[in-house]
C-alpha cells in the first residue's frame, strides 16, 4: 500500500510539470494477454529437477568487491550457500547482465521485490519450484512435509540461516498467544495443530494429524504465503538470532529493551520488526535491503549475501540500488509514470490509464504492455448477512433473493465500456476460470441486466412499498438505505461503485457510497458494522484454494458473526444455519481430500456461491498494464501484472533485470 506523504502538490514541486490533459474515454485498449493454462500435477509431492549449481561464483557487484578488498566483507564464496540458486527464466532469451550503480525506481511494486518466498512459482505461474528451500517431499500418506534448506545460506547480516529460523517462527511466534492471539486455521489440519520438527540444521519436517496433500502451495508465494514478514498465516521463517532479543522467552529484559525503543511491551517492538515494512537494519534474505527512508522516497541496496546467481555464477541482483517513490492518490501515481520518473510499475495501474500512458511511451522511453491477469472481479460487493445495527435490514441482506435481485440490476456491459474501456468480461463472483473444476455457469449466474426481473424479485420480498421520493421502504415502513464502503487504492473501486449505486437507485434501493481511508475501511469490516464491503475478487487461483481451504470463501467478509462462531468454537458470534455450517465443513476437508476427489469437493463449495451470491460480482479479466523502462534487460513481456494469487509483482523476478545502457 502506498504511503501518504507524496501529495499532488509535492509532485508538481519536485518535477516542475503541469497536469496532463484529459484523453477521451472512447480510446480502446488492446485485448489483455491470455492467462497461461495451469498444467501442474496436483499435488507437487517433490521438487522438480533443477540445474546443477555452478562450480564457483565468478563475479559480484563492484561495491561488494571494494568492501572485500578493504576487508569489511567476506569473499563471495563465503557469502553464498554451497548450492546457490541458479536463476533461469525459461520464457525469455535470458541474457547475462552487467552490474550497475544506476538506481532502479518503482513505486508500489518496489516493496514486493523485497519478499523472498520459501518456495516459488515458476515464470508462468503453473508450477512450484525451489527457492529458499532447495527441495522438498511429501510423504505418501500426505501427513509429513519435508523441506531441505541450502547449507551455508546466510542472512543479510552474515548470520547463518538454518532450520532454527523456521522453528522460531512457528514455536515462538505462531504458537505464542501474546504474538498470535488467534491460531491460523491454515495450520490446523485434522483438528490438531501442525507439528514442526527440526531434523537437523538444514532439514525441517512439518507433521499433520491428517493428510495435507497441498502444503507446498501454502509457501510458494500464492496469496503472499511463505515469506519472512507474512505473519502467522502467510509467514514461514524469521531471523531468530535478531528477534530473540525482543522476545520474553529468550530475554527477561525484553520489556526494558522495548521501552528504550519507545514501546510499552516486548511484543510491540517484536511486531514492529515483523511487519511488511522490513525496517532498516532488520536482517533479510531478499535481493534488496531497506537502508534509507525519506518523506517521499525509500532507498534499498543489494543484499551482499543474496543466495541467487545467474547461469554463469554471477551474484544477483545486477542493479545495486532500488528506490520506491510514494504517492498520495492515483493522479499523482499516474503523473510519476507519465513523466518518466518510474522505471517499473505493475501495481495499481488501471486500463483507464492506458491511453495517456501509451501516448507518452516513446517520449519517456518506457514500454507499456498488458500483463497476465487472474482477477475474477475488479470491484465486487460483499453484503453483511449478519448486520445487527439494523436487524430488519440485516434480515433483508441475508436473503439470497435480495442479493440476486441487486445483481440483476447491475449493467455490467456499461461498466465494461465506461470503466474498462471495452475490456473485461461481465462476471459473477466465482473462482478463476482456469481452475480445473470451473463451470462457466458460475460466472454467468444472475449477471443478466434485467431491471424488470430485479423489480419483480424485490417486490416479492415484501419491498413493494415506496416513499415520497420513489425509494423502497422496509416492511416496517421505515426507509431502506444501503451503504457501500470502499477506498481509492484500486482505480476501479470508486467508478464501479458509483455506477452500481446508480443502478440500485434505479430499482428503488436508496444507496449511499462512502469512500473511506484504507485503515478505516478494514477496521469497520472487522467490527461487523459495515453493510457492504467493496474489494477485488483475487486469490481464486486453484493453488491458493487448495493451500488455504478455499479461504473459507471469505466468510469473515459476508458472515462475520458466523465466522467468529466458527473460529472461537462457539464461544463468540452467532450460530450459523445448516447450509453455512456445511460450507465451512467442506472447506475444512480440502487438505485431506485426495487429488482425484478434491475437484468434486471444490465444485460443491462454489455451487453455494453461484446459488446464494455471497459476493455480487461485476466484471473480471480486464487486463493490467505494466510499465518498464526500455533500457531494462531480461524483462519478460509475457509476465503477470500484480496478482495476489502469485505474490503480487514478485514473480517478475526483478533481481535478474539489468541496465542495457
N, C-alpha and C positions, 0 to 999 in steps of 0.2 A: 504493500500500500504506500502511495506517495506521501511524503511528509509535507507539512503545510507552509513551510517558510517561503516557497517560491511563488510569489504573487505575480499577477499580471503586470503591476507597476514595476516590480523588481526586474521582471524580464525585459520590459521596454527600456529601463535604465541601463541594463547591462549590455543589451545587444544593439541598442540605438536603431531599432526598426519600428515601423508602424504596423498596425494590424493589417492582416491581409484582407483583400476584397472577397466579397461573397461569390461563390460559384454556384451555378444553377443546380438545383437538386435533381434536374432531369438527366444529368450526366449519369451514364450507366457504367458499371464495373464489370470486367471480365469475370466469367464464372469461376468460382473458387476451385482450387486444386482438389481433386478427389482424395478422400482419406484412404490410405492403404488398407488392404484387406488383412484381417487378423488371421494368421495361419499357425500360430504356436500350438504345439500339442499341449493339452492340459491334463495334468499339471506338469510343470518342469521338475522332474524328480532329481535331476543332477545338472551340473553346469555343462554347457556345451563345450566342445573342443575349442581351445584358444591358441593363438600363435605362440610359438616358443619365445620366451624372453630373449632379448639381445644379450650378447655375452658380457658387454660392459658399456656403461654410459659414455657418450662421446663429448657432448657439449652442454653448456649451461649459459644462462643469461650473463652478460658482461658484468652486471652489478654484483652477481654472486661470485663470479670468478675473481673480481677485485677483492672481495671480502676473504675468499680462500687464500689469496696471495698475502693479504695483510694478517692472516692468522686469526680472524674473528669469526670464521665459518668453517666447519669441517669440509673436506673434499667431497665432491659429488658422490663418489662411490660409497661414502659413509653415510650419505643422507638419504639415498634411495633404498627401498627394500631389496632383498635378494632377487625377487621376481617382480620387477615393476610392471605396471600395466602398459602394454604397447597399444596405444590408441589408434584404431583403424576404423575409418568410416567408409563402408563399402559402397555407399550410394553416390560417392563423388570420386573424381580423379584426384585423390589426395596428393598434395604437394608437401615437400619438406620445407618448412617455413624458415624464416630468419628472425633473429631476436631484434626487438626494438624497444627504445625508451619512449617512443611516441605514445601518449595516452590513448586509451580506447574508452570512449564516452557513451554512456547509456543513461536511461532514466530508471523507470520501474523495473526493467528487465535485468539491471545490473546485479541486484542482490540475489537473484536466482542462481547466478553463476558461482556464488559462494557456497552453495549447498553441495555436499558430497554424499551420495547415497550408498548404502551397503551393497546393494546390487543395483543394476541399471537396466533400462530398456535400450534395445539396440537402435540404430539410426532411424528405422521406420516404425519403431514402437510396436513391433509384433513379437519380439522375443525378449526373455530375460537373459542378461549377460553378466559376467563378473564385473566388479568394480572395486570397492574396498575389500570385500571378500574375494579371494582368488577362485574359489569353487564352493560347491555345496552339494548335499544329497538329502533326499527324503526317504525314510525307511519304507519298506513295502507296506506296512500297516498304516502308514500316514501319521504315526504318533511321534516320530523323532525327526527333527530337522537339524542337520549338522552343517556348520559353517567353518570353513578353513580360511584363516587370515594370512596376510603376507608377512613373512618373517622379516624383521628389520625395518618395518614401516614405522615412521615417526610422526609425531605431532609437529605443528609449525614452530614450536619452541625447542625442538630436538629431542623431546622425551619419547620413549618407546610407546607405540600404540599396540596394545595386546588385548587378550580376552578379558582382562580386568576392567577395561573401559566399557565393554558390553555388560559385564556383570554389575558394575557400579550403576549404570543407567537403570537396570531392571531392579536390582535388590535395594538400592539406596535412594532411587528417585521414584520409580513406578510403584514400588511396594512400601513407600513411606507416606503415611496418611497426612502428614503436615505439608508435604510437597504435592501429593496426588490424592486429594480427598475422595475422589470417585475413581475407582479402578477401571481402566479402559476395557470395555467388553470385547474388544478385538482379541485380547489375550486371555479371555475366559472361554475355554472350549471344554465341552463335556461337563459343564457345571463347575469346573475347577480352574484355578489359575495355572497358567503355563509355568513350568519349572525350567529355569536356566541353569546349566551345569557347565563349569569350566573343566574341560578335559585336559588341556594343557595351555600354555601361553598363547597358542595360535589356533586353538580349536574350541568351539562353543557348541553345546547341544541345547536345543530347545525341546522339551518333552511335554506332551499333551496327554490329558486323560482320555481323549477321544481323537480320532484322526483329524488332521488339519492338512488336507492334501494341497492346499493352495497358499501356504505360508510364504513361499518365495515371492509371490506377488505383493505381499504385505510390506516388503522392504526394498522394492525396486524402483522407487520414485512415484509409483501410482499414488495419486492423492497426496503427494508430498511425503510419502512414508519411507522411512529408512534413513533419515538424515540425523545430524547431530542435534540441532535445536528444534526438534519436532514435538517436544513434549512427551507425554506418556503414551499417546495414541499413535503418533507418526514418527517419533524418535526411535533410536536404536543403540546409540552409544554416546558417551560423554567423557571428557578428559578427567579421569579420576585424580590424577596427580595434582591437578589445579583446583577442581571444585571441592575436593575433600576438606580443604582448609576452611570452607564456608559451611560445612555440614556438621551438625551437632554430634553425630555418631563418631566422627573422626577428630573433631576439635572441640573440647569442652568450652573453649573461649570463642566459639563461633559467633555468639551474640555480641560479644565485645567487639569483635572484628567487624561485624555488621554496623554497629553504631559508629565506628570510625569512618565508615563509608556513608554515614547519614541514613542508615536504615535502622528500623526498630528491632527486627528479628533476623536470625540467620537465614530462614527460608526466603526472606525478601531479597537479600543480596544474591542468594543462590538462583532465584528466579530471574533476577536481572541478567545474569550471565546466560542462563538457559532460555534465551528469548530469540526471536527472529533477527535481532539486530547484529549479532556477533560483535559484541563490544570490543573496543580497541584493547589489545593485549590478551585477548581470550584465545587460547590455543585452538587451532582448527586443522582439518585435513584437506580443505578445499584449495583451489588454484590461486585464489587471491585473498589477502588478509586486510581487514579494516584497519587503516593506520591514521586517518585524519577525518574529523567531522567539522564541517563549516555550516554557515547559515543556509547556503543554497546548494552545497555540493559535499559529497563524501568521497574520500580517496582510498583506493585499495592497491596493494602492491603484491607482487608474485610471492608465493609461498616457497621458500628455499628448500623445503622438504617434500614438495609435491611428488606423489608417487607414480605419475604417468610420464611416459616418454613417447616420442614418435617412432616410426619403424626403423630409423637409423640410430635410435638410442639417445636423441637429444631431449633433455628435460623440458617439459611443458610447464606453464604456458609460454608461448613465444613473446607475447606482449606483456611487458613488465608492470605497467600501471593501468588501472581501470578507474574511471570516475563515474559517479552517479549524480546526476542533476535532479534536484527536487522541483516540484511544480505545485501550484495552488489549485488549478482547475483544468478542465480538458482543453480550454482555449490556449492556456499557457503551454500545456503539453504539446499541442499541435504546432505552436509557434517555435518551440525548440526544434522540432523536426524540420519545419519549413525553412528555417534559416540556417540549416546545416550544422547545428550545434550537437547533434547526436550522430554517432557512428552506427548505432544498432538500437532498434526498439521493436519488440514484438508483443508488448503488453499494453492494453488499453487503447489500441488504435481501432477506430471504427471504420467500416466500409464507407460511412458518410464522409470520412476524411480523405478518401481515395482521390477524388477529382483535384482538389487543391494541392495535395502532396505529389500527385503524378505530374501536375503542371510544372512543379519546381524540380523535378527529378534530375534533369541534365544540368541545370544551373548550379545546384548544390552538390552534384556528383555523388548521389546515392541511388540505389536501386530500390524500387518499391514492388513487392511481389506478394502473391497470396500464399499464405502458409496453410498447412493441413488443419482441419477443424473437426472436432468431435463434440461441440456444444449442441445439445439437442434443443436447448431453449436459451434465448437471449435476454428475455425479461419475462419471468413467469411468476405466478401468484399462488402462494400458499395461504389458504383460509384457515384460521384457527378454529378447529372443531370443538375446542374446549373453552371457548371465550366465556368468561364469567362476569366481566364488568357489567354486561347487559345480558342476563340469562336468556331473555327472549330472542335477542339477536343471535346469541350463541347457538340456540336450538335451530334457528334458521340456517346458519352457516354449516351446521353439522349434517344437513340433509344433502345427500348426493345429487338429488334432482335440482337443488338450488345451484350447485356448482356447475352442473351440466347446462342449465339454462344460461348462466353467465358465460359459459364457454361458447354457446351458440350465438351469443350477442356480439362476439368479437369479430371484426372484419380483418382477418389475417392477410388477405390479399392486399388490402390497403396498407397494412403495416409493412409488408414486403416492399411495396413501391415507394412509400413515403420515407421510411426509416432506413431500409436496407438497399435502396436504390435499385430495386428489381432483383436482388439476390435473395437467397434463402428459400425455405420451404415452410408453408403453414403446417404446424406440428402441435400435437398434444404432448404433454409432458410424459416422457417414457424413457426407455434405455437407448443407448447408441445403436444406430441401425446396422452396424457391423457385428453386433453380438450374435453368436451362433444360434441363439434361441429366439431372436427377434421376430415379431409378427407385424407386418405392415399395418394391419387394422388397429394396432395400439396407437400408432402415430396419427391415425385418422379419426379416432373416437371423439365424437361431439365437436369436431372442428368446423363443420359446415356453418357458414354465416347465414343464419336464418332467424331474423328478428321476430317473425310471426310465431315460430316454434318457441323461441325464448319467452315471448309474452304469454303464450298459452301455458307453458310449464310454470311460470311464476304465478299466474292466476290460479292454477290447480293447487298450488301450495298454500292458498289462502291469502295471497298477497295481491288480491284483485282490487283493493280499495286504494284511492289516491287522494292526496291533499290538494289544497288550492293551487299549488304550483305544478301539479301534474305528476308528482312523485309518489311512489307506492308507500303505504304505511304498513306497519306490522299488524298482525291480527288484533292486537290490543287497541289499535287506532293511533299509536304513537309513531312519530317519524322513524323511517327506516333509513339509516345512513351507514354506508361502508367507507372505511378509511384505508387507502392504500399507502403504505410507507416504503420509501426506497432511499437510496443515496446516489450520488453522482459518480461513483468510482468507475462504473462501466458506462460508456457513452449512450448505450441503448436504453438504459433503465428509465430515464425521465421521459423521453419522447414516446416510448411504447406505453408507459403508464398513463401519460396524458391522453393518448388516443383511447386506451381502454376505459379510462374514466368517462370519456365522451360516449363510448359505445354503451356503457352500463347506464349512464344518464338517459340515453335514448330509449331504453326499455323500462324506464321509470324507477331505476335504482339510483337514488341520490348518492353520488360518490365524491369523496374528497381525496386529493393527492397531497401527501405531506412528504417533502424532501428533507431527510434527516442527515445529520452528521454521522459518519461511519460508526463511531463508538456508541452513540445514542441508539442507532438502529439495532445493533446487536444486544445492547442492554435491554431494550424494550422487548426484543424477541425472547430473551432468556426469562423475562419476568412473566411471560404468558399474557400480557395485557395488550399485545398488538392484535389487530383484527386481520390484516393482510400483509404478508411479508413478500417483498419483491427480490428475486435473485435469479441467477442463471441456473440452468439445468446442466451441470457438469458432473464429473466423476461417475459417469454411467458406462465407461469402458468395461468390458467383461472382466478384465483382470482385477479392476478395482472392486467390482461387485463380489467377486469370489473371495478376495482377501479381507473384505470388510463387512461380511454378512449383509451385502446389498445396502450398506449404510442404514439398515432397518428402514429403508425407503424414506429416510429423513423424518421420521415420526416426530422428533422433537420440534419440527417446524410447523406441522399441521395438527399434532395432538400432544402438546407439551405436558399436559397433566397426565395423560396416559403414559407417556414416555417416563415421566417422573415415577409413576407407579411401578413400571417395569424395573427401572434401574435402582429402586430402593426396596425391592421385594415387597411392595405393597404398603410400605410404611408411610409414604407420602403420595400426593397426587390423587387421582381418582381411578377406580377400576374400569378398564376398557370393556367394550362389548365383545361378544364372542368372535366376530369377524376380525377385529383388530388383534385379539389375542392369537388367533390362528395365523395372521400375517406375521406377527412377531416370532412365533414359534417356527414358522417356515424359514425365516431369515436366520434364525439361530442354528438351524440344521445344516446350513450351507457348508461349513468347514468339513464336516464328517460325511457328506454325501459324495459317493464315488463319481469320478468324471463322466462315466457313461449314464449317470442318472441326474446329475446336477442341472442339466439344461431343462428338464421337465419341471424340476422344483422352482427354478428361476422363472419359468413361464407362468406357473401358478401365482407367484408373487406379483408379477407385473400385469396379470389379468385383473388383479384388485385395483390397480391404478386406472386401467382402461375402463373399468366399470364405475368406480367411485370418484375419479378425478380428484385425488387428494391434492394435486397441484394442477392449476389451469395453465396449460402451455400456450405459447403464441407462435413464434417462428424459430426455426433452427437451421443449422448448416449454412449460415450466411457467408462464411469465409472471413479470414482475418489477415489484414495486411501486415507485412513485415518490412521494416526499413533497414538496409545495411549499406554501409559505405562501399562504393565501387572498388576502392583500393584494398579492401579486405580479401585475403585469400582463404581457401578451404571452406567457404560458405556453401552450405547445402541448400539449394533453391527448391528442394522438394520437402524441406523440413516442416514440422508443425509450428504454428504460432503458439501463443500462450494457451495451454490447456491444463487445468489442474490434474486431469486424468493421468498425465505423463510427467508431472513435476514442473508444471508451468513452462518457463522458457529454458529450463536447464538442458533439455535434450538437443539444443542447437550446438552444444559442445564448443563453446567459445574458447576454451583453453587451447584448441588446435588452430584457431584463426591467427593470421599474421598480416602485417602491412606489406603490400606488394610494392609500395613506392614511398 
